[in-house]
Amino acid sequence: MSNAISPVSSKADVLDARATNSPARVLLASLVGTTIEFFDFYVYATAAVLVFPTLFFPNTDPTTALLASFATFSIAFFARPLGAVVFGHYGDRVGRKTTLVAALLTMGISTVIIGLLPSYESIGVLAPLLLALCRFGQGFGLGGEWGGAVLLATENAPEGKKSWYGMFPQLGAPVGLFLSSGVFWLLLHVMSQEALLSWGWRVPFIASILLIAVGLWVRLSITETPAFQKTIDQQERVQVPVVELFRNHKRSLVLGTFVALATFVLFYIGSAYLLSYNIKVLKLPFVDALEIQLLGAVLFGIFIPIAGKLAERFGRREILIGVTVLIGIFSFFLPGLLTGGEASVVLFVVIGMALMGITYGLIGTALAAPFPTNVRYTGSSITFNFAGIFGASLAPYIATYLQATYGMTAVGYYLLFATVITLVCILLSGKNEV
């Protein structure tokens, strides 16, 4: 155990934190932050399909260029656990608020720099190397953002409302996806595809600096969470949270990682992979492919609050079991839906992203649940981001490879495999562990 880093606060300070952090301010701060972070993250995913293969990997055939672009896309997921450890350490030692501000700045600066990078034509192989470095920075920042945002919401939640409060930061993912896809959709309506490739793609990356300013303003207006303030008062902080986690909470780390596996695989098949499939295989115009992704983002967002209400009524664990079973059933229909033309692809998005909203809406609260306050930031962040490595980092790459080599049926089996693992881990988790 360690002494407090900042002066020990009184009970009055705890009550003041409770009073200052009104529900509206807490939920806005958690939602705005994750929206900005995921906007930055998904802008890259969209550009990785639309423009990066041409601008940063031009000397290869189209499929190889796309796979190379997806490889740089995956780098962020390997950076995220490192960000989770570093930011989680300070989040569990210094506080949620300060760490969230630092994470937002890390992601934001990396994103803006991407918008300023010269292409392969200008500086050769250095261009994709710099792109990969910036993508690493994005992942590092998001690794520290997500866990803190979830704790900001859940540690301020009234008794019995953790699932409802915990779904607000999760809404940042569909809102960020909608905004990032919407920006590219808008650009394609006001400029030619040639102009987009020439300079237009830089606009959303550079413009994100405005969103970052808003996010910082909101984040700096909140105070520390009552739960963490109590940990300070009782001198319960640990010297190295990650060591404490791997010493005493290994089971929760492993189960939490794979509880989120199917969530990640489903999402990245239904977003980054589907966008590339619609453009490269179905030969849909960029605008049409983006409109399908926008529809998915809307449905994704609608079903997140539905998940919060269902969990309060029937139990979070029970809803997670039910939606995981439904995702497994859905995997058998995936090949037919994705090979049946544009109308059936839209149906795939409607069903898939509705299921995604339910599972993702609960996963934040579920991953934070088993950890005590003094290691909760680090623990929830690591499980979420380990799940990102196993379930998301290579999902677009694997799905593209499976579809090209073995056909779409193999992609369906890939989703089914992830779903079975997730279901087993949920069943192995106790009532208070998800």
C-alpha angles and dihedrals in degrees: 000000000000139000117256117278091215125037114291111259128222129236087263089062090054091050089046090053089051092050096044096047097068115189092250093051094046095048092044092050093050094045098044093048096050091043091057094044093049092043088057091044096049095042085067092048091053093046090047087066102033107038117356097076089059099039102039105023104034101142097069137071116274097260094048091047091052091049090049090050091050089049091060087045089058094053091079092061091057090049093050098075089050089052089047091055096045099041091035090056092055092039090057094040107034103020146276098264100054092044093050091054091051092048092051092052092049093053093042097051092048091051095049091049090054088059090056098048120119116234130247089265090062104042106008122217091358089073097066090040091056090044090054091049092052090047088054088054091052091053093045091054095045089049088065098037105059101054093046093049092051091049092047087060102036097041089056094045122116117241111288093016102086095108091049094047091041093059093062097075087044089061087067090076098060093037090051091046091050093049095046093048090042093055092054090044089053093046091053089054095053100037140032123261087250091056090048090055092044101050113324095088089066094063100080092045095051094038090058087081087079091055090048091056090053091048093051092050091053095043094049091054095066132079131222119291117262092236093056091042088056090052089054093048093050092043092235099141116121126224098237113015095191091056090050090050097052091043099050109010106045093125093055091047093053097042093044092052093056096037085069096042099096091045091060097042093049093048098049093044088052096045123023096021095042092050091055092043092052092050103036102033107023090035093223116167114261091249094053092047091051092049089057089051091049090053089052092051091052093051091044090055096045094055097049095075089041087058091052092053093045091051093052091052103038104018131269096250093050093051091048091053092049097048092046090055089050091051089053091052090046091056090068090058095045097089094051094045095050095046098044099082135262097312093054090045088057089051089051089054093047094053098033098049093044088056089044092055092054097048096040093046090064103034096083095057091039094055093047095047102082098050127085117237096257093063100020097105092052095040098049092042094050095048092048093048096042085054086052090057095048098035109027114020096073100020096104090043095047094044091049091049095045093048093048094045107032106011134252094298088071090056089055091052089049090058091044091052091053091047094053091052091049093048092051091051093049090051091049091051118089125238092268096041099074 
